[in-house]
């Protein structure tokens, strides 16, 4: 099968390549992509050459030329020998690159499939693997029902953190971002309040909204290490701070005694890939990656996980560089970007 693939060949330059995919072999599945979604944090870090894994010699797959993307939806067109439970015609979500077709080896991290609910829209289902990274906030804190929550940073991961907290019953849920379009998207999804940091002291604004000192749950989705002290400051005493955006770099000016220790805060990481690890079930109950992705797809299809205002552009693969530039430099226009194949 002939396939088209997006490949980042060096920082700020990508190519569209055509390759011939062989028929699926043993334990392999061939999927024709309907849609794939951009994960801005990861993909822009690779696009700009700043992703830390690009410089790690122990991770040879994270080198240029690099195939971006890890969240897609499509239809199975062929299965190899030994494949059980899947057949041609099945519509699936999977951690796919930006490509018109994928040959997946089942059992590997990139070879996982989740069945789409009846009537699922591919452009929405394509976001499900990205959504898992924001969902980590609602998983890691335990009980969410009726607890106040603040999400710092409303990019694509922050939007999913906020929307999953809403779906999990947190109340009130407050979104915080300096970009007006992102705040409007959060409101469209049902955020109870939004805060513009440019309007004044963020902590004071949050306390005024909540009518108490700090939120019980704070999700930091900025991906900026320097934002961690602010995330700590926004939590109530005894509250929980969850880092869902990947903070590439080192935080400075963190007073662990006054800002964390004395205030009895719990600070946890919530990288979405931890759901691959058996140890995760001991940390956060019975969640694993299959349960998470199945839940996300069901909630998206049913509309209980609200995607309003999230997808701002639907593009073709030749527009990928323009989308990356928009996500970096035109934040009032670009938030969620989906490639249609």
Buried (B, 14 or more C-beta within 10 A) or exposed (E): BEBBBBBBEEEEEBEBBEBEBEEBEEBBBBBBBBBBBBBBBBBBBBBEEEBEBBEEEEEEEBEEEBBBBBBBBBBBBBBBEEBEEBEEEBBBBBBBBBBBBBBBBBEEEEBBBBBBBEEBBBBBBBBBBBBBBBBBBBBBBEEBEEBBBBBBBBBBBBBBBBBBBBBBEBEBBBBBBBBEBBBBBBBEBEBBBBBBEEEEEBBEBBBEBBEEEBBBBBBBBBBBBBBBBBBBBBBBEEBBBBBBBBBBEEEEEBEEEEBBEEBEBBBBEBBBEBBEEEEBEEEBEEBBBEBBBBBBBBBBBEEEBBBBBBBBBEBEBEBBBBBBBBBEEEBEEBBBBBBBB
